[in-house]
């Protein structure tokens, strides 16, 4: 059962069912599902469209399966209920029903040809050749308990809904006033002269007195603590780790090579030169010159074409864009010039100056490569089979040690590790499998055991001990506290210095006067709101744009602790061109967001006009919990 769940076609289920209208838009008006009363045994009613408990249950089960496949573990009904999966599923079904009612009222329909094209173009149904594959199509339908007619009906509804919503959002553009504001925000800049003030080296600052250090410790006691540590027992299953030990028979390696020989071939390449002509007549006349003894190079000189411009490259036939030109080039002998070829874009004469014959790699050259591929495929199958056995044993109450012994897998015990992967002595735990996922899950509140996964790797774990986080005593934290105090003191000194110098500037001194006294260099920069060369960060640019032209200001510290003391010397307004292209994609994203808002409001109004009712009791039958 677990293996079946993992093999389901997760992507397309979401596409055809639960993503459906929603066409990447948000779910609207779903929060009232568990509050609004209804009647009968329908989960929801939208106008005269009833969504039965069975329909809701099927859609909800499909979504649970999809989520479980993505998470690579079974999502329990309780977890789904707490995450609001039922509300989301039923909300989407209600939205689809509301749009279906408007589609029907408008008399919209989708032709059989359009539905067939949509199905055939769907990448989820592509087979080994890259095109639509009926076997793949039927298998995915079977996995999801659908007949072909069921799927065609769902696809037709989906396409009709999409046509309606696409019509509402077609040619959506960002208003010119908004575009102008965005342009000004992004493009306008300011010129500044500035000094960079750097903090002192904390190590050069005299140590604090005992009283000052203790006071600092008392004030920041929460910052000085030993983190929580957990003792973990781990059982890891990784296809890549298993693969090197797999014994692949020589016959299988040879059979794979024979079946995939084109994959190990270097296709024929030709060195091709080309001269283009504006008309067929001119090309024919040039070809007659070639037949009468004229050299191809002489034609290039006559047409003022450099050799590097005539050379198309060392190409395979598939790499040539124009099929007619490719066919002609690969029919020539080396050194031969073609008759005029009327290509897709020009009429040309071709010459082949070199031919590299197709070469198939020997079996021995690729034997180890093929063995590694087959070993990994075999290991993945073993991992799937072992995964199910281990899950079943865990559900049956077996310990990791018992499972490891039965499956000949090692169990590793990590005596103490914090959520950052460090041991009490500050060292990192070496070779911790799936460390990010593992530590994130292992440090969840009240977790005792679980499994984490990524691709073809799984790690089952038990939490076998918890050492609670605690505050360090003053003596334990002394070294840390002194280091922190020195760093804070360096920042405080820089802040005081910056404030004093800024006051001098506002009192009449020039930036050059301050720079000379501080033995610093005056520098210049231009910055937009997102920062500028040579060293202006976005956070610093904010201070620059909050300061008037000819005014003085100071930035906050950057990641190195430095601050800038500056004078705004000019404001640079970039002209707005409404016809300028948007290379950033920002305007398209804004237009898409506005389209989403329009469809959202449209569907909400449809639901209100049609009347939407929910039956909390019927919903609770599917998702659990009190009605």
PATI-491727 format. One record per residue (C-alpha): x, y, z; residue in three letters. Coordinates in steps of 0.001 Angstrom, whole numbers, plus 500000, padded with zeros to 6 digits. Layout:
REM residues N
XYZALA/...
This chain:
REM residues 627
500000500000500000UNK/502772502399500884UNK/504533501692497602UNK/501300502309495669UNK/500927505677497330UNK/504405506681496261UNK/503834505583492679UNK/500660507663492108UNK/500728510449489559UNK/500820513280492039UNK/501435516153489626UNK/498521515746487277UNK/495967515042489993UNK/496552518498491377UNK/496481519994487910UNK/493185518535486756UNK/491318518475490047UNK/492355520744492881UNK/494350523350490984UNK/491678523597488477UNK/490036526826488754UNK/491751528045490638UNK/494144528294487805UNK/496810529274490279UNK/494529531758491999UNK/493797531772495705UNK/490973529942497484UNK/488157532325498300UNK/485535532330501002UNK/486387528981502528UNK/486622530008506157UNK/482839529747506569UNK/482716526042505704UNK/482554524864509271UNK/480280527655510483UNK/477417527870507977UNK/474552525462508459UNK/472887523517505662UNK/470754520492505171UNK/470621517104503475UNK/473661514930502940UNK/475474517127500471UNK/478768518577501626UNK/477959521835499810UNK/475364523328497476UNK/476164526110495000UNK/472993527376493322UNK/471440524191491915UNK/474760522304491855UNK/475151519805494685UNK/478531518502495834UNK/477794515156497426UNK/479617513673500364UNK/480981510976498052UNK/482350513538495585UNK/483993515438498410UNK/485378512237499932UNK/486938511167496617UNK/488539514563496022UNK/489740514740499628UNK/491272511255499409UNK/493055512173496169UNK/494519515274497812UNK/495652513335500883UNK/497370510849498614UNK/499041513625496626UNK/500348515307499769UNK/501569511987501145UNK/503426511300497896UNK/505123514676498033UNK/506055514229501699UNK/507069510594501085UNK/505193509578504217UNK/501566508997505093UNK/499723512157506167UNK/497196511228508828UNK/493612512569508767UNK/494342514469511972UNK/497361516195510438UNK/495299517034507346UNK/492466518408509481UNK/494803520658511455UNK/496334521910508181UNK/492908522751506724UNK/493215520373503770UNK/489480519612503791UNK/488552523299503693UNK/490917523878500799UNK/489622520911498793UNK/485945521723499294UNK/486585525420498659UNK/488140524576495299UNK/485209522311494391UNK/482755525089495248UNK/484708527577493147UNK/484721525199490191UNK/480978524624490527UNK/480334528379490597UNK/482323528933487394UNK/480720525892485742UNK/477326527522486290UNK/478443530670484477UNK/480030528603481674UNK/476696526827481180UNK/474722530097481259UNK/477003531590478587UNK/476670528458476454UNK/480423527928476261UNK/481617524563475016UNK/484853522841474057UNK/485168520795470880UNK/486263517170470830UNK/489311518237468812UNK/490378520773471444UNK/489983518250474275UNK/492009515703472302UNK/494735518264471682UNK/494881519196475384UNK/495245515538476353UNK/497861514779473720UNK/499911517867474636UNK/499924517059478359UNK/503510516243479328UNK/502281513850482037UNK/501176511448479291UNK/504392511477477277UNK/506136508186476678UNK/509732507215475892UNK/509614508852472454UNK/508556512193473884UNK/505041512122472394UNK/501648511113473748UNK/501708507511474932UNK/498384505697475378UNK/499889503082477693UNK/501125505824480046UNK/497752507565479777UNK/495798504432480685UNK/498155503562483541UNK/497777506981485172UNK/493987506757484855UNK/494058503285486389UNK/496172504455489325UNK/493580507139490044UNK/490468505004489537UNK/489304506940486477UNK/487868505793483175UNK/488836507507479968UNK/485376509102479770UNK/485775510408483329UNK/489036512073482452UNK/487758513536479171UNK/484811515038481051UNK/487134516575483643UNK/489466517916480950UNK/486554519450479033UNK/485308521229482174UNK/488785522419483014UNK/489349523842479519UNK/485984525633479495UNK/486666527218482891UNK/490118528269481736UNK/488720529863478565UNK/486330531951480664UNK/488905533129483174UNK/491530533679480472UNK/489078535935478624UNK/488647538001481791UNK/492377538489482269UNK/493575538634478642UNK/495723541654477739UNK/495880542680481389UNK/498367545517481656UNK/499761547542484528UNK/498335551102484613UNK/500695553772483296UNK/500564555745486568UNK/501671552675488522UNK/504383551919485971UNK/505642555491486266UNK/505788555235490053UNK/507644551922489837UNK/510051553395487286UNK/510790556361489539UNK/511338554092492526UNK/513670551785490622UNK/515487554175488289UNK/515872557510490098UNK/519221557887491809UNK/521175560210494053UNK/524798561251493934UNK/526693561455497212UNK/530115562162498609UNK/530880560114501682UNK/533295558828504286UNK/533381555236505463UNK/533665554967509243UNK/534850551579510435UNK/534488550172513955UNK/537503549544516144UNK/538844546026516423UNK/536985544594519451UNK/540183542871520602UNK/541896546273520974UNK/539241547597523355UNK/540263547336527026UNK/538492544610528992UNK/535522545728531100UNK/535700545842534869UNK/534339542899536827UNK/531302544950537805UNK/530629546067534232UNK/530994542528532888UNK/528675541068535524UNK/526119543804534826UNK/526339543008531105UNK/525852539300531836UNK/522812540013534031UNK/521278542246531335UNK/521838539683528544UNK/521530536461530521UNK/519158534924527967UNK/521901535142525337UNK/524244532915527317UNK/522904529410527473UNK/523574525810526597UNK/521168524677523869UNK/518893521668524048UNK/520615518434523068UNK/518945515232521931UNK/520189511675521786UNK/519225510111518468UNK/519201506562517121UNK/519301506486513315UNK/518659503880510633UNK/519502505193507159UNK/518535503809503766UNK/520197505392500733UNK/520160504126497136UNK/523482505803496314UNK/525127504099499287UNK/523740500697498293UNK/524548500964494565UNK/528327500288494709UNK/527715496923496377UNK/525239495720493740UNK/526392492823491573UNK/525250493487487987UNK/525660490517485603UNK/527755491142482524UNK/524849489996480354UNK/522619492794481684UNK/525289495407481053UNK/525751494135477491UNK/521980494034476865UNK/521608497631478080UNK/524454498730475788UNK/522877497019472760UNK/519449498513473490UNK/520827502050473975UNK/523658502107471447UNK/522568505458469893UNK/523070507017473307UNK/526758506079473095UNK/527316507353469572UNK/529013510491468365UNK/526941511573465361UNK/528486512479462031UNK/529651516097461870UNK/530443518222458857UNK/532435521424458452UNK/530116523568456325UNK/530540526872454505UNK/527667528864453043UNK/527248531805450638UNK/523812533441450570UNK/522168535053447530UNK/519157537384447342UNK/517620535519444388UNK/517654532038442894UNK/518891533495439595UNK/522003534992441201UNK/522717531742443030UNK/522356529776439781UNK/524711532137437979UNK/527314531713440730UNK/526910527934440571UNK/527596528049436817UNK/530834529931437591UNK/531821527093439987UNK/531109524506437273UNK/533306526535434876UNK/536257526385437265UNK/535770529352439587UNK/536810528719443178UNK/534418528960446123UNK/536888531386447734UNK/536645533677444679UNK/532877533813445078UNK/533343534843448722UNK/535690537650447655UNK/533253538839444958UNK/530427538985447520UNK/532700540546450175UNK/532201537662452609UNK/534917536866455122UNK/535831533182455592UNK/534740533293459241UNK/531339534677458172UNK/530850531923455591UNK/531749529139458053UNK/528632527711459715UNK/530595525421462046UNK/531271521748462686UNK/527695520568462917UNK/525587517440463179UNK/522572517316460934UNK/520267517836463923UNK/522125521014464888UNK/521273522717461599UNK/518181524886461864UNK/517053524769458209UNK/516072521222457188UNK/516522521801453450UNK/520002523196453932UNK/520863520324456298UNK/519702517683453820UNK/521746519266451033UNK/524883519659453168UNK/524846516044454324UNK/524390514784450780UNK/527632516405449586UNK/531056514806449338UNK/534017516507451009UNK/535131519521448947UNK/531989519460446800UNK/529891522594446216UNK/526128522244446126UNK/523699523455443518UNK/521516526377444729UNK/519482525416447790UNK/516312527377448497UNK/516274527337452266UNK/513706528700454665UNK/515316532129454858UNK/517753532385451955UNK/519007530761448774UNK/522532529453449309UNK/525488527572447875UNK/527133525139450294UNK/530554523561450546UNK/531646520766452883UNK/535303521136453869UNK/535514518255456350UNK/533621515161457449UNK/533879513507460859UNK/532235510104460524UNK/529798508807463102UNK/531613506933465885UNK/530074504493468316UNK/531828504125471667UNK/533068500615472331UNK/531324498540474964UNK/534480498479477085UNK/534649502279477033UNK/531217502654478654UNK/530960499402480609UNK/531606500993484021UNK/529248503875483256UNK/526422501459482357UNK/527135499304485399UNK/526754502377487655UNK/523414503266486016UNK/522044499731486385UNK/523363499443489942UNK/521587502638490969UNK/518337501514489322UNK/518581498182491151UNK/519388499963494409UNK/516334502192494024UNK/514124499125493692UNK/515726497629496809UNK/515165500887498675UNK/511463500909497801UNK/511039497317498915UNK/513038497829502117UNK/511200501060502836UNK/507878499254502961UNK/509267496447505107UNK/510778498908507568UNK/507588500970507736UNK/505534497863508375UNK/507959496713511073UNK/507830500142512720UNK/504039500060512704UNK/504277496623514259UNK/506328497978517159UNK/509815496713516196UNK/512798498684517472UNK/515394500154515140UNK/517910497585516375UNK/515527494728515593UNK/514834496145512138UNK/518515496760511467UNK/519399493195512418UNK/516605491758510257UNK/517523493857507212UNK/521308493857507739UNK/521388497643508158UNK/523505499491510774UNK/521866501549513521UNK/523832504643514513UNK/523472506340517910UNK/524370510035518268UNK/524794510668521992UNK/524090514412521946UNK/523414516899519144UNK/521761520314519099UNK/519408521558516414UNK/522355523081514555UNK/524131519705514297UNK/526767520454516963UNK/527877518329519916UNK/528396519791523433UNK/532086520432522653UNK/531075522609519691UNK/532139520166516983UNK/529777519223514192UNK/528406515683513873UNK/530095514178510836UNK/528178512518507994UNK/524748513092509518UNK/522339511760506851UNK/519751514243505557UNK/520952516532508352UNK/518690519513507661UNK/515495517458507379UNK/516499515136510214UNK/517332517836512767UNK/514284519881511831UNK/512011516903512503UNK/513927515487515498UNK/513660518784517396UNK/509920519175516936UNK/508101519352520282UNK/507190515969521793UNK/508444513945518809UNK/509608510464519783UNK/510195508788516450UNK/509620509490512762UNK/511152509237509303UNK/512563511883506951UNK/513290511473503262UNK/514754513107500164UNK/514830511543496683UNK/515870507914497241UNK/517105508343500816UNK/515255507700504076UNK/516271508056507716UNK/514205506584510542UNK/515031507942513980UNK/514178507638517648UNK/514684510403520192UNK/516194508516523139UNK/517046511341525447UNK/516600515089525859UNK/518996517388527704UNK/517023520559528289UNK/518434523952527376UNK/519752525886530369UNK/521286529244531265UNK/525035529322531738UNK/526329530645535062UNK/528402533828535074UNK/531634531850535417UNK/530656529493532558UNK/529694532420530325UNK/532559534779531265UNK/534551534373528033UNK/531464534650525820UNK/530189537665527763UNK/533508539516527474UNK/533670538900523718UNK/530092540114523277UNK/530728543160525478UNK/533775544175523405UNK/531793543803520140UNK/528913545898521527UNK/531350548497522870UNK/532965548794519401UNK/529516549480517930UNK/528660551995520659UNK/531932553853520093UNK/531294553994516349UNK/527775555316516939UNK/529074558085519224UNK/531800558963516742UNK/529305559085513859UNK/526880561301515803UNK/529690563706516768UNK/530991564008513207UNK/527483564444511779UNK/526915567282514237UNK/530142568937513049UNK/528971568720509429UNK/525582570202510244UNK/527410572892512248UNK/529242574151509173UNK/532271571941508563UNK/532809570420505125UNK/533159566725504452UNK/536757567397503388UNK/537494569065506770UNK/536141566048508659UNK/537978563634506357UNK/541309565397506949UNK/540863565360510723UNK/539921561663510688UNK/542604560753508130UNK/539974559349505795UNK/539385559561502050UNK/536348561340500594UNK/534669559084498045UNK/531849559532495552UNK/528993557249494518UNK/525678557190492757UNK/522976554972494189UNK/519443553910493460UNK/517132552701496195UNK/518503549186495712UNK/522106550317496231UNK/525002551381494048UNK/528707551245493351UNK/531137550967494854UNK/529824549918498254UNK/526322551279498865UNK/523891548620500121UNK/520097548823499835UNK/519714549472503587UNK/522208552339503351UNK/520497553759500262UNK/517312554167502326UNK/519089556762504487UNK/520379558538501370UNK/516851558924499943UNK/515541560172503295UNK/518077563027503279UNK/517421566220501280UNK/519747567333498481UNK/522730569231499934UNK/521926567704503305UNK/524129565482505479UNK/523241562075506833UNK/524567558776508145UNK/523676555224507274UNK/523096552298509568UNK/525947549820509957UNK/526396547268507190UNK/527268543602507699UNK/530905544538508445UNK/529829547059511081UNK/530887550110509002UNK/528778553255508656UNK/528765555928505964UNK/528776559640506670UNK/527520561373503515UNK/526316564498501738UNK/523653564274499007UNK/525031566314496112UNK/522408565720493390UNK/519110564031492632UNK/519013562291489243UNK/515562561822487682UNK/515450559269484866UNK/512850560042482153UNK/509927557618481997UNK/509306555983478616UNK/505894554237478529UNK/507022552228475470UNK/510190550881477077UNK/510260547063477445UNK/510222545532480922UNK/513185543156481092UNK/512706542504484819UNK/509308540788484463UNK/507983542948487305UNK/505167544432485238UNK/504047540987484083UNK/503928539816487686UNK/501873542832488685UNK/499467542277485780UNK/499155538616486751UNK/498383539623490322UNK/495676542025489142UNK/494210539277486979UNK/494166536997490024UNK/492321539654492011UNK/489741540058489227UNK/489022536337489020UNK/488929536121492810UNK/486315538862493024UNK/484373537345490120UNK/484135533924491749UNK/483232535397495134UNK/480372537343493486UNK/479222534207491643UNK/479069532308494923UNK/477088535081496579UNK/474627535388493679UNK/474113531641493385UNK/473892531088497108UNK/476384528746498754UNK/475548526454501668UNK/477705523973503584UNK/476711521048505784UNK/479233520879508659UNK/477973517453509736UNK/478477515969506266UNK/481899517601506028UNK/482904516150509397UNK/482060512662508105UNK/484874513070505586UNK/487533515081507424UNK/486776514077511021UNK/486431516375514015UNK/483321517765515646UNK/480723519410513397UNK/
